[in-house]
Amino acid sequence: MNTSPQPDALTKVHGLRIPAALRGAKRPATVERILAAAERMFAEGGMAGARTDEIARAARVNKALLYYYFSSKENLHLAVLDALFQQLVVAVEAAFSGDSLPRQRLLAYVDAYFDFILRHPNYPRLVQRELMEGGKNLVWIARQYMRPIQVKLSRILEAGVARGEFRPVDSTQTVMTINAMIVSYFAVAPVLSQVLGRDALAKEAVAARRRAILDFLEHGLLRQPARSRAARKP
């Protein structure tokens, strides 16, 4: 069965995505609670391990209402993924627009992606679950969300190289490196906390990680005249 979202199959309500049949839903807050509970459960147990009765209980709804809104666990899973990746696109889109310098757009992207994961801590685990469970949704996710981000960020890097702001680099490889530096920290945070002997997700630890990534990019990618010593937000 093809479970990839079809055109107009999902629509945006209160920043989340729900089935088109619910465009006039009188209780969007209920749908939001279901999606939020499902996101946690899918991140913890994956598609196979998450149970709809537990999701319904966590969302404070009965199981019949969950199925009324989403019809199946598979559709609920798709709605969760779609909601999350849609919000990622919204979060980083500002970095791709406007006429600011490539270096400014690159650093804006890093900050935006960092902030997105801080707001959505389940994101790394949900992506990992997709990979672990065969990734049948990965083609759709890559085509609709990740590939456009890859292309836009590559263009920023290529523009920066052309302007002499960045060292000559392989834009594709550099995009993968930048994204990995950001996401991998959050993905391995539980183990990293044990290795370091402190909470890797504590505010000061996360701020230090952000500064380290920006410092690495400043000295590893930017040419000297383009470097900015402006203070970065924590």
N, C-alpha and C positions, 0 to 999 in steps of 0.2 A: 504493500500500500504506500502510495506517495503521500507523505505527511508534511511536505514543504508547504508553507503558506502560499496561497494563490493570490493574484491581484485582487485587492479590495476584500480579502478574507479577514483581515484584521484592521482595527481602527483604533485611534488614540483617544483615551479618556483619562483625564486627570494625570497626564504624563505617562500613563501605562497603556498597554495594548490589549484589547479584548475582542472577542468575536464580533463580526459585523452585525449579527442578530441582536446584539446588546447596545446598539448605538443610542437607543432611547431608554436605556436602563434607568430605573428610578432609584436604584441603590448602588451607584458607582463605588461608594466606600466599601461595600461588601465585596465587590469584585477586586478592589485593591487589596483588601485583607487576604483574600484567597491567593492572589498572585504573590504577595509578600511572604505568606506562609509556605507556599509551594517553592518559592526561590530558595528558602532556607532548607527545606526537606530535600529538594533535588541536589543541592550543593553537598549535603551531608551523605545522602544515600544513593544518589544517582537515579536515573530513570527506573531501574529495576528495584532499587531498595526503598524508594519513597512509596508510602502507602496513602491512598486517597482518604481513608478514614482519619489518619493522623493529620493530614493537611486540613481537612474539614474541621477537626477539633481545634487545631491551632488557630484557624481563621474564625472560630466561633460561629460556624454555620453547620447545618446538617449535610450529610453526604449527598442527599438528593438535590440540594440546591447547588452544590459544586458541579454535579453532572448537568444540571439544568443550564448553568452558565457555560460550561466548557465541553460537555458531552462525553469526554474521555480523558484519561490521564495523559495520553499522547498529545491531545490538543492543548491541555493545560501546560504541558512541558514546552510545547512550541510557543505558546503565548508568553511564558516566562522568559525564554531565550530572546524572543522578538522584542519584548519590553526592555530587556537589559541592553541589547545591542543598539536599539534605537536611541536609548539615552546616552550611550557611548558616542554615537555619531553627533548628537546634539552638543555634547560636552566639548568635543574637539573641533567642531565646525568653525568656531570663531577664529581658530588659528589658521585656517585655510582661506579665510576671506580677508578683504581689505588690501591695502597697498603697502603694508609695512615691509621692512627689509626681511630677507629670508632668515637671517639669524634670529630676528625677533619672533617670527612665526614659528620657527623650530622650538625655541624655548617656551613659547606660549603653548605649543602642543604638549611638550613634556609636562608642564605644570597642569594643563587640563587633564591629561591622562592620569597623572598622579592623583589629582583631586577626585576624579571619577572613581578610581579604585578605593580611595578612602571612604567615599560615600556608598560604594557597593562592594563590600568586602567578600561577598560570595562569588564575584565575577571570576577570579582565577580558578576557583574550585569547579565552577560550572563548566568552564572551558576544558579543564583537565578531565572532568567526567565524560565529556563528549569524546575526547580522545581515547579514554580508557574503554568506553563502551562501544567502540566501533565507529563512532563519528558519523552516523548516517545523516546528521543535520549539518555536518561541516561544509558540505558543498554549497548548500544554501547560505549558511552564515558567511562563508568566504566570498561568494559571489555578490551578495547583497550588501554586506557591511565591511568586511575586512579588506577586500580588494580595492574598493574606492579609497579607503584610508591609506592603504599602501601606495596607491598611485599618486595621491595628492601630496603625501609626505615626500615621496621620491622626487616629485617636481620641485618642492621647496629646496631639497638638497641640491638638485641639479642647477637650480637658479642661483643658489649660494656659491656653488663652484664656478659657474659662469661669471659671476660678479667678483670673484676673487675673495669672497668672505670665508669660504670653506676650503680646506685642502681638497685636492682631487681624490674622490672616493667613489666606490661602487655604491650607488644610491640604494639598490635593492638590499645589499648586505648590510648597509648602515642602518636602514629602517629596521631590519630584523634585530640588529644589535641594540638599538635604542629601545624598542618595545620589550625585548627580553630583559634588559636592565631594570625596567620598571616593573613588569609583571612578575618576574621570577622572585623578586624579593618578597612580595606578598604571598606568592604560592608556597614558598618554603619557610614562611615566618614561624610556624609551630616548631619545626626542627631547628631553625636558626636560633630561636629563643633558648633552646637547650644547649646549643653549641656555645652561645655567647654568655649564657648564665644570666640573661635579663630579657625582659619582654621586648621582642623585636617590633611589636606594633604599638609600643608606648609612644606618646606624642613626640618626645625628644628623639627617640630612635628613628621614627619616620622622618622627622625634619632633617636629621643628619643624613639619612639615605638620599633625600631629595637634593640636599646641598652637594653630596658626593657625585651624584649623576650629572648635575649641572656643571660642576667643576670639571668632571671628566670630559664632557662635551666641549667646554670652553677651551681646554688645553689640548684635547685630542682631535678636534674637528675644526674649530675656528682658527683662521689665520690671525696673527698678532694684531694687525690694525683693527680687526673686527671684534676683538674681545671686549667684553663689557664687565666692569667690576661692580656694576650696580647690585645692591643687596637683593637677594632672592627671598621670597616669602617662605616661612617655615612650612 
